[in-house]
Amino acid sequence: MATAYTRLEAHLDVLQTMDSEVKPATDAAVSAARAGLDAGTVDALSLLTTLRSAALVAVERFEARRGVFEAWAGLEEAAGIPLLTWPDATESAPHADSAAPAAGEDE
């Protein structure tokens, strides 16, 4: 279980870095490139390159989030119990084969 927890911590660290450092720096680069294009100091190709980099960062952030969820699932598996209980959950965990009502349908 310690290994699963360490894995979760590592993924959380990556996600925190992506959200607190990488994303703001990417947003600033995109803003600067757009301002440069508006001012005529940056060409459209430079802006497109910056936007492409921003899209790649978005994918990396998604992958980091996915890693956190996978590590959480691994920790739950190692613990043998769900680590998060939803407020309206019953004692037994929901099964994948149970049909949930579609959005907008009454239960």
C-alpha positions as CSV (number, residue, x, y, z in Angstrom):
1,M,0.0,0.0,0.0
2,A,2.9,2.3,0.6
3,T,4.0,2.0,-3.0
4,A,0.5,2.9,-4.2
5,Y,0.5,6.0,-1.9
6,T,4.0,7.1,-3.1
7,R,2.8,6.7,-6.7
8,L,-0.3,8.9,-5.9
9,E,1.9,11.5,-4.3
10,A,4.2,11.6,-7.3
11,H,1.3,12.1,-9.7
12,L,-0.2,14.8,-7.5
13,D,3.1,16.6,-7.5
14,V,3.3,16.5,-11.3
15,L,-0.3,17.8,-11.6
16,Q,0.4,20.6,-9.1
17,T,3.5,21.7,-11.0
18,M,1.5,21.6,-14.3
19,D,-1.3,23.7,-12.8
20,S,0.8,26.2,-10.8
21,E,3.8,26.7,-13.0
22,V,3.5,25.3,-16.5
23,K,-0.1,26.4,-17.3
24,P,0.4,30.0,-16.2
25,A,3.6,30.3,-18.1
26,T,1.9,28.8,-21.2
27,D,-1.0,31.3,-20.9
28,A,1.4,34.2,-20.6
29,A,3.3,33.0,-23.7
30,V,0.1,32.8,-25.7
31,S,-1.0,36.3,-24.5
32,A,2.4,37.7,-25.4
33,A,2.3,36.1,-28.8
34,R,-1.2,37.5,-29.5
35,A,-0.2,40.9,-28.3
36,G,2.9,40.7,-30.5
37,L,0.8,39.8,-33.5
38,D,-1.6,42.7,-32.8
39,A,1.4,45.1,-32.4
40,G,3.1,43.7,-35.6
41,T,6.2,42.5,-33.7
42,V,5.3,38.8,-34.0
43,D,4.3,36.9,-37.2
44,A,1.4,34.6,-37.4
45,L,3.6,31.5,-37.6
46,S,5.1,32.4,-34.2
47,L,1.6,32.7,-32.8
48,L,0.6,29.3,-34.3
49,T,3.7,27.7,-32.9
50,T,2.9,29.1,-29.4
51,L,-0.7,27.9,-29.7
52,R,0.5,24.4,-30.7
53,S,2.8,24.4,-27.7
54,A,-0.2,25.4,-25.5
55,A,-2.3,22.6,-26.9
56,L,0.5,20.1,-26.1
57,V,0.6,21.4,-22.6
58,A,-3.2,20.9,-22.3
59,V,-2.7,17.3,-23.3
60,E,0.1,16.9,-20.8
61,R,-2.2,18.3,-18.1
62,F,-4.9,15.9,-19.1
63,E,-2.4,13.0,-18.9
64,A,-1.2,14.2,-15.4
65,R,-4.8,14.3,-14.2
66,R,-5.4,10.8,-15.7
67,G,-2.3,9.6,-13.8
68,V,-3.7,10.9,-10.5
69,F,-7.0,9.1,-11.1
70,E,-5.2,5.9,-12.0
71,A,-2.9,6.2,-9.0
72,W,-6.0,6.8,-6.8
73,A,-7.6,3.7,-8.2
74,G,-4.4,1.8,-7.5
75,L,-4.4,3.0,-3.9
76,E,-8.0,1.9,-3.4
77,E,-7.2,-1.5,-4.9
78,A,-4.2,-1.8,-2.5
79,A,-6.4,-0.8,0.4
80,G,-9.2,-3.1,-0.6
81,I,-11.8,-0.5,0.1
82,P,-13.1,2.7,-1.6
83,L,-11.4,5.7,-0.2
84,L,-14.1,8.1,-1.2
85,T,-17.7,7.6,-0.3
86,W,-20.3,9.8,-2.0
87,P,-22.8,11.4,0.3
88,D,-25.8,9.5,-1.1
89,A,-24.0,6.2,-1.5
90,T,-25.4,3.1,0.0
91,E,-23.4,0.6,2.0
92,S,-22.6,-1.5,-1.1
93,A,-20.5,0.1,-3.9
94,P,-22.3,0.5,-7.2
95,H,-21.6,-2.1,-9.8
96,A,-20.6,-1.4,-13.4
97,D,-23.6,-3.4,-14.7
98,S,-26.1,-1.3,-12.8
99,A,-27.8,1.2,-15.1
100,A,-27.7,4.8,-14.1
101,P,-30.4,7.1,-15.3
102,A,-29.5,9.3,-18.2
103,A,-29.2,13.0,-17.7
104,G,-32.6,14.6,-17.3
105,E,-34.3,11.3,-16.4
106,D,-36.0,10.7,-13.1
107,E,-34.8,7.9,-11.0
